[in-house]
Amino acid sequence: MIRTATLAAGLAVISLSSGAEAQSARCRVMDPTGTPLNIRDAPNGEVIGRIRNGSLVTRLRVREDHRGRPWAYVADRGSGDPLGWVYREFIACF
């Protein structure tokens, strides 16, 4: 009986963790300058586009550039189309 309760509690924690991880991939562009956020071909790479503040994106992966700054590879939240790399500090994930 105790093993069953322990197993159930462990599965509940795993379930909550998985949900939190999936939820944290949902993000909103929050560039503090008020201008559209640059989308780049690589962390700190060439600008290939821009995205408006308030736009919803999905964070697909995170990487640091050669100076240790965080970048996120994002996709359009609606279509799922990959967009490129954005400075991680300018998106708020929830």
C-alpha positions in Angstrom: 0.0 0.0 0.0 2.8 2.4 0.9 4.7 1.6 -2.4 1.5 2.4 -4.4 1.1 5.7 -2.7 4.8 6.5 -3.2 4.6 5.6 -6.9 1.5 7.7 -7.4 3.1 10.7 -5.7 6.2 10.3 -7.9 4.1 10.1 -11.1 2.3 13.2 -10.0 5.5 15.1 -9.6 6.8 13.9 -13.0 3.5 14.9 -14.6 3.6 18.4 -13.0 7.3 18.8 -14.1 6.5 17.8 -17.7 3.6 20.2 -17.8 5.7 23.1 -16.4 8.4 22.4 -19.0 5.9 22.4 -21.9 4.2 25.5 -20.5 7.5 27.4 -20.2 8.1 27.0 -24.0 5.2 29.4 -24.6 6.6 32.9 -24.8 5.6 36.5 -25.6 8.0 39.0 -27.2 8.7 41.7 -24.7 11.5 43.9 -26.1 12.0 46.8 -23.6 13.0 49.2 -26.3 9.4 49.1 -27.7 10.8 48.4 -31.2 10.3 45.1 -33.1 12.7 42.3 -31.9 15.4 41.3 -34.3 15.3 37.7 -35.5 18.7 36.3 -36.4 20.1 33.4 -38.4 22.3 32.4 -35.4 22.9 33.6 -31.9 24.1 37.2 -32.3 24.2 36.5 -36.1 22.8 38.4 -39.1 19.4 39.9 -38.8 16.9 38.1 -41.0 13.6 39.6 -39.8 11.8 41.3 -37.0 8.8 40.4 -34.8 6.5 42.8 -33.0 6.2 43.2 -29.2 3.4 41.1 -27.8 3.7 38.4 -30.5 3.4 34.8 -29.2 6.3 32.4 -30.0 7.3 28.9 -29.0 10.8 28.5 -27.7 12.4 25.4 -29.3 15.9 25.5 -27.9 18.3 27.8 -26.0 22.0 28.4 -26.5 24.6 30.9 -25.3 26.7 33.0 -27.7 30.5 33.2 -27.4 30.1 35.9 -24.7 27.8 33.8 -22.6 24.6 35.7 -23.5 21.4 33.6 -23.8 19.6 33.2 -27.1 16.4 31.3 -28.0 15.4 29.6 -31.3 11.7 30.3 -31.7 8.8 29.4 -33.9 5.6 31.3 -34.7 3.1 30.1 -32.0 0.2 30.0 -34.4 1.7 28.3 -37.5 4.6 26.5 -35.9 6.9 27.9 -38.6 10.5 28.3 -37.3 11.5 32.0 -37.2 15.1 32.1 -36.0 17.2 33.2 -33.0 16.1 36.0 -30.6 17.8 37.4 -27.6 16.4 35.3 -24.7 16.1 38.3 -22.3 13.5 39.9 -24.7 10.9 37.1 -24.5 8.8 36.2 -21.4 7.9 32.6 -21.2 5.0 31.3 -19.2 
